[in-house]
């Protein structure tokens, strides 16, 4: 693949999970009946996280999940739903702290 073609790809086209059966990444929806297709892999958080750990676009996937607030059961960007919610709270606190520090600096400069 040429450099130009590589750069033209979107991040999800370069994901380690591309082409994999995504069943290992998503928990079954309790409201949906279980499929009779026994070939579908079941959710495997450890395997999903191991795949994400080796993925060249893990950060982009994580950011996409955080932007979409995609916290349903499953693994995105190497984090499960609970970890995604915690990461979002951490990032929001950090952004809030940064805004407060900027405001304080502006007030000190103005004084």
N, CA, C and O of each residue as an XYZ file, in Angstrom:
444
protein
N       0.846     -1.171      0.000
C       0.000      0.000      0.000
C       0.896      1.240      0.000
O       1.868      1.328      0.751
N       0.549      2.171     -0.842
C       1.336      3.400     -0.922
C       1.084      4.264      0.302
O       0.073      4.113      0.988
N       2.013      5.169      0.568
C       1.849      6.088      1.699
C       0.591      6.926      1.527
O      -0.141      7.165      2.488
N       0.344      7.368      0.304
C      -0.836      8.188      0.029
C      -2.121      7.400      0.322
O      -3.053      7.938      0.919
N      -2.169      6.148     -0.091
C      -3.348      5.310      0.162
C      -3.514      5.064      1.655
O      -4.631      5.087      2.172
N      -2.399      4.828      2.348
C      -2.451      4.607      3.785
C      -3.007      5.834      4.497
O      -3.871      5.717      5.366
N      -2.516      6.994      4.132
C      -2.960      8.228      4.782
C      -4.409      8.566      4.447
O      -5.069      9.277      5.206
N      -4.910      8.064      3.319
C      -6.289      8.333      2.921
C      -7.287      7.484      3.705
O      -8.482      7.778      3.716
N      -6.796      6.429      4.361
C      -7.685      5.574      5.136
C      -8.181      6.303      6.377
O      -7.478      7.139      6.945
N      -9.390      5.977      6.785
C      -9.889      6.490      8.048
C      -9.313      5.624      9.162
O      -8.839      4.516      8.913
N      -9.355      6.133     10.389
C      -8.734      5.388     11.491
C      -9.343      4.007     11.649
O      -8.631      3.047     11.943
N     -10.663      3.893     11.458
C     -11.293      2.593     11.673
C     -10.935      1.566     10.600
O     -11.095      0.364     10.815
N     -10.457      2.027      9.459
C      -9.992      1.096      8.435
C      -8.635      0.489      8.796
O      -8.242     -0.540      8.246
N      -7.924      1.135      9.725
C      -6.613      0.623     10.153
C      -6.685     -0.100     11.497
O      -5.663     -0.531     12.031
N      -7.897     -0.231     12.040
C      -8.071     -0.845     13.351
C      -7.714     -2.329     13.326
O      -7.955     -3.029     12.342
N      -7.141     -2.784     14.421
C      -6.761     -4.188     14.569
C      -7.981     -5.104     14.481
O      -7.869     -6.246     14.034
N      -9.137     -4.612     14.905
C     -10.352     -5.425     14.911
C     -11.041     -5.484     13.549
O     -11.998     -6.238     13.374
N     -10.570     -4.705     12.594
C     -11.206     -4.708     11.271
C     -11.162     -6.119     10.698
O     -10.106     -6.747     10.614
N     -12.316     -6.588     10.315
C     -12.416     -7.921      9.744
C     -12.646     -9.017     10.774
O     -12.983    -10.147     10.422
N     -12.464     -8.681     12.050
C     -12.732     -9.663     13.104
C     -14.228     -9.734     13.349
O     -14.957     -8.791     13.041
N     -14.683    -10.835     13.895
C     -16.070    -10.909     14.345
C     -16.148    -10.077     15.617
O     -15.484    -10.387     16.607
N     -16.940     -9.042     15.595
C     -16.963     -8.100     16.712
C     -17.724     -8.623     17.921
O     -17.835     -7.912     18.920
N     -18.248     -9.835     17.864
C     -18.972    -10.403     18.988
C     -18.165    -10.429     20.268
O     -18.734    -10.339     21.356
N     -16.843    -10.551     20.162
C     -16.026    -10.565     21.384
C     -15.975     -9.203     22.049
O     -15.634     -9.105     23.228
N     -16.310     -8.146     21.313
C     -16.211     -6.779     21.831
C     -17.502     -6.287     22.495
O     -17.471     -5.312     23.245
N     -18.628     -6.942     22.232
C     -19.919     -6.439     22.702
C     -20.657     -7.468     23.537
O     -20.768     -8.637     23.168
N     -21.158     -7.005     24.668
C     -21.989     -7.861     25.502
C     -23.326     -8.068     24.818
O     -23.797     -7.203     24.080
N     -23.931     -9.212     25.064
C     -25.260     -9.468     24.522
C     -26.243     -8.502     25.152
O     -26.156     -8.195     26.341
N     -27.174     -8.028     24.352
C     -28.242     -7.168     24.854
C     -29.264     -8.053     25.546
O     -29.823     -8.957     24.925
N     -29.510     -7.807     26.803
C     -30.429     -8.636     27.582
C     -31.845     -8.592     27.022
O     -32.620     -9.523     27.240
N     -32.197     -7.523     26.301
C     -33.540     -7.395     25.748
C     -33.730     -8.168     24.450
O     -34.858     -8.402     24.016
N     -32.616     -8.564     23.833
C     -32.700     -9.289     22.574
C     -32.543    -10.781     22.817
O     -31.737    -11.198     23.649
N     -33.317    -11.588     22.087
C     -33.157    -13.033     22.244
C     -31.793    -13.480     21.733
O     -31.275    -12.926     20.764
N     -31.228    -14.459     22.371
C     -29.919    -15.006     21.986
C     -30.032    -15.638     20.607
O     -30.956    -16.407     20.343
N     -29.120    -15.322     19.757
C     -29.099    -15.865     18.412
C     -28.849    -17.365     18.464
O     -28.141    -17.868     19.336
N     -29.441    -18.057     17.516
C     -29.210    -19.496     17.445
C     -27.907    -19.807     16.716
O     -27.514    -20.970     16.619
N     -27.243    -18.789     16.209
C     -25.988    -18.990     15.487
C     -24.868    -19.250     16.487
O     -24.346    -18.315     17.094
N     -24.506    -20.484     16.655
C     -23.485    -20.843     17.645
C     -22.080    -20.464     17.192
O     -21.136    -20.546     17.978
N     -21.928    -20.053     15.944
C     -20.602    -19.656     15.451
C     -20.224    -18.258     15.902
O     -19.049    -17.892     15.865
N     -21.198    -17.475     16.325
C     -20.920    -16.107     16.780
C     -20.163    -16.183     18.098
O     -20.636    -16.791     19.059
N     -18.982    -15.561     18.142
C     -18.228    -15.601     19.401
C     -18.939    -14.808     20.488
O     -19.615    -13.820     20.201
N     -18.790    -15.228     21.701
C     -19.395    -14.513     22.812
C     -18.432    -13.447     23.308
O     -17.227    -13.489     23.060
N     -19.007    -12.501     24.009
C     -18.235    -11.393     24.560
C     -17.072    -11.921     25.386
O     -17.242    -12.778     26.254
N     -15.897    -11.396     25.102
C     -14.687    -11.807     25.821
C     -13.872    -10.545     26.081
O     -13.041    -10.146     25.265
N     -14.125     -9.920     27.237
C     -13.491     -8.633     27.550
C     -11.977     -8.718     27.513
O     -11.321     -7.823     26.980
N     -11.414     -9.775     28.069
C      -9.948     -9.901     28.103
C      -9.372     -9.985     26.691
O      -8.366     -9.339     26.395
N      -9.994    -10.766     25.826
C      -9.513    -10.892     24.445
C      -9.690     -9.578     23.691
O      -8.822     -9.177     22.915
N     -10.809     -8.917     23.924
C     -11.065     -7.628     23.272
C     -10.012     -6.602     23.693
O      -9.460     -5.892     22.853
N      -9.740     -6.528     24.995
C      -8.750     -5.565     25.489
C      -7.353     -5.905     24.981
O      -6.557     -5.006     24.712
N      -7.053     -7.177     24.851
C      -5.741     -7.586     24.322
C      -5.606     -7.140     22.862
O      -4.544     -6.681     22.442
N      -6.684     -7.280     22.101
C      -6.677     -6.817     20.705
C      -6.483     -5.309     20.661
O      -5.689     -4.809     19.864
N      -7.201     -4.584     21.508
C      -7.090     -3.120     21.549
C      -5.680     -2.674     21.946
O      -5.167     -1.681     21.430
N      -5.066     -3.409     22.856
C      -3.731     -3.026     23.335
C      -2.711     -3.033     22.211
O      -1.733     -2.287     22.253
N      -2.932     -3.869     21.207
C      -1.990     -3.965     20.083
C      -2.426     -3.125     18.885
O      -1.778     -3.150     17.838
N      -3.511     -2.389     19.036
C      -4.096     -1.665     17.912
C      -3.395     -0.321     17.674
O      -3.162      0.433     18.619
N      -3.060     -0.023     16.411
C      -2.383      1.245     16.111
C      -3.293      2.466     16.213
O      -2.801      3.595     16.233
N      -4.605      2.264     16.278
C      -5.528      3.400     16.338
C      -6.376      3.364     17.607
O      -7.503      3.860     17.619
N      -5.838      2.782     18.666
C      -6.570      2.673     19.928
C      -7.013      4.049     20.432
O      -8.153      4.213     20.866
N      -6.123      5.027     20.376
C      -6.463      6.365     20.875
C      -7.620      6.983     20.095
O      -8.502      7.610     20.682
N      -7.617      6.808     18.776
C      -8.697      7.350     17.953
C     -10.021      6.669     18.273
O     -11.060      7.324     18.340
N      -9.983      5.356     18.469
C     -11.186      4.599     18.819
C     -11.726      5.041     20.175
O     -12.930      5.238     20.339
N     -10.836      5.193     21.132
C     -11.233      5.647     22.460
C     -11.866      7.031     22.387
O     -12.918      7.268     22.980
N     -11.230      7.939     21.664
C     -11.773      9.294     21.540
C     -13.130      9.271     20.857
O     -14.035     10.005     21.254
N     -13.285      8.433     19.830
C     -14.565      8.316     19.135
C     -15.657      7.844     20.096
O     -16.760      8.391     20.098
N     -15.356      6.837     20.906
C     -16.336      6.336     21.878
C     -16.679      7.412     22.902
O     -17.846      7.568     23.263
N     -15.686      8.152     23.372
C     -15.934      9.214     24.344
C     -16.762     10.340     23.724
O     -17.658     10.883     24.370
N     -16.463     10.685     22.484
C     -17.221     11.739     21.800
C     -18.678     11.343     21.602
O     -19.574     12.179     21.723
N     -18.916     10.069     21.296
C     -20.272      9.588     21.041
C     -20.980      9.163     22.319
O     -22.162      8.821     22.297
N     -20.247      9.186     23.447
C     -20.783      8.699     24.723
C     -21.304      7.273     24.532
O     -22.384      6.911     25.000
N     -20.500      6.484     23.833
C     -20.856      5.122     23.453
C     -20.463      4.174     24.574
O     -19.469      3.454     24.475
N     -21.254      4.181     25.641
C     -20.874      3.445     26.841
C     -21.731      2.204     27.068
O     -21.824      1.710     28.191
N     -22.352      1.704     26.014
C     -23.116      0.471     26.191
C     -22.152     -0.682     26.465
O     -20.938     -0.523     26.341
N     -22.676     -1.799     26.824
C     -21.821     -2.927     27.193
C     -20.880     -3.332     26.078
O     -21.312     -3.614     24.960
N     -19.629     -3.358     26.373
C     -18.633     -3.759     25.401
C     -17.331     -3.018     25.612
O     -17.181     -2.251     26.563
N     -16.397     -3.257     24.716
C     -15.071     -2.649     24.803
C     -14.856     -1.729     23.611
O     -15.073     -2.118     22.464
N     -14.430     -0.513     23.895
C     -14.098      0.480     22.869
C     -12.779      1.120     23.266
O     -12.637      1.591     24.394
N     -11.830      1.143     22.374
C     -10.550      1.775     22.678
C      -9.849      1.157     23.876
O      -9.059      1.819     24.550
N     -10.135     -0.100     24.139
C      -9.468     -0.802     25.228
C     -10.133     -0.660     26.588
O      -9.624     -1.186     27.578
N     -11.265      0.043     26.656
C     -11.956      0.237     27.932
C     -13.368     -0.326     27.863
O     -14.032     -0.250     26.829
N     -13.819     -0.896     28.986
C     -15.209     -1.359     29.047
C     -16.106     -0.164     29.392
O     -15.619      0.945     29.607
N     -17.414     -0.403     29.442
C     -18.368      0.696     29.639
C     -18.103      1.476     30.925
O     -18.124      2.707     30.915
N     -17.856      0.776     32.025
C     -17.589      1.445     33.300
C     -16.307      2.286     33.216
O     -16.267      3.415     33.705
N     -15.284      1.738     32.605
C     -14.012      2.459     32.461
C     -14.159      3.657     31.542
O     -13.523      4.688     31.762
N     -14.993      3.535     30.510
C     -15.239      4.668     29.616
C     -15.919      5.816     30.356
O     -15.554      6.979     30.182
N     -16.907      5.483     31.180
C     -17.579      6.538     31.952
C     -16.589      7.228     32.898
O     -16.612      8.451     33.039
N     -15.727      6.447     33.539
C     -14.729      7.025     34.450
C     -13.733      7.903     33.680
O     -13.349      8.971     34.157
N     -13.323      7.457     32.507
C     -12.380      8.239     31.687
C     -13.020      9.549     31.242
O     -12.367     10.593     31.240
N     -14.281      9.495     30.872
C     -14.973     10.723     30.464
C     -15.053     11.703     31.628
O     -14.808     12.896     31.452
N     -15.396     11.203     32.828
C     -15.436     12.082     34.004
C     -14.057     12.674     34.277
O     -13.944     13.862     34.579
N     -13.005     11.857     34.174
C     -11.642     12.335     34.422
C     -11.276     13.436     33.438
O     -10.709     14.457     33.828
N     -11.594     13.236     32.171
C     -11.273     14.245     31.153
C     -12.084     15.518     31.350
O     -11.582     16.620     31.132
N     -13.333     15.367     31.761
C     -14.159     16.549     32.002
C     -13.626     17.347     33.187
O     -13.601     18.577     33.143
N     -13.198     16.655     34.252
C     -12.608     17.350     35.411
C     -11.329     18.075     34.997
O     -11.098     19.219     35.390
N     -10.507     17.400     34.204
C      -9.248     18.003     33.770
C      -9.510     19.248     32.926
O      -8.826     20.259     33.082
N     -10.496     19.179     32.036
C     -10.834     20.341     31.213
C     -11.388     21.468     32.072
O     -11.081     22.638     31.844
N     -12.198     21.119     33.050
C     -12.761     22.124     33.958
C     -11.653     22.793     34.767
O     -11.653     24.012     34.937
N     -10.717     21.999     35.262
C      -9.584     22.549     36.013
C      -8.749     23.484     35.148
O      -8.286     24.526     35.612
N      -8.560     23.101     33.878
C      -7.770     23.935     32.968
C      -8.484     25.264     32.709
O      -7.848     26.317     32.672
N      -9.812     25.210     32.529
C     -10.570     26.457     32.323
C     -10.487     27.354     33.548
O     -10.346     28.571     33.424
N     -10.574     26.757     34.726
C     -10.493     27.537     35.964
C      -9.117     28.188     36.091
O      -9.014     29.343     36.503
N      -8.061     27.455     35.741
C      -6.707     28.010     35.812
C      -6.549     29.155     34.814
O      -5.923     30.168     35.129
N      -7.117     29.003     33.602
C      -7.054     30.066     32.599
C      -7.790     31.311     33.081
O      -7.311     32.430     32.901
N      -8.947     31.114     33.691
C      -9.734     32.234     34.200
C      -8.974     32.961     35.303
O      -8.964     34.192     35.347
N      -8.341     32.207     36.188
C      -7.569     32.804     37.274
C      -6.408     33.631     36.709
O      -6.123     34.727     37.190
N      -5.750     33.092     35.689
C      -4.634     33.821     35.067
C      -5.126     35.105     34.433
O      -4.497     36.154     34.572
N      -6.264     35.027     33.728
C      -6.838     36.233     33.100
C      -7.183     37.279     34.157
O      -6.965     38.472     33.946
N      -7.713     36.839     35.276
C      -8.086     37.780     36.338
C      -6.841     38.412     36.959
O      -6.846     39.595     37.300
N      -5.778     37.623     37.105
C      -4.532     38.166     37.662
C      -3.900     39.173     36.726
O      -3.362     40.186     37.173
N      -3.959     38.905     35.423
C      -3.384     39.818     34.425
C      -4.186     41.117     34.394
O      -3.616     42.198     34.246
N      -5.499     41.011     34.531
C      -6.369     42.175     34.475
C      -6.214     43.060     35.728
O      -6.483     44.260     35.677
N      -5.788     42.472     36.832
C      -5.710     43.206     38.096
C      -4.535     44.127     38.171
O      -4.347     44.807     39.179
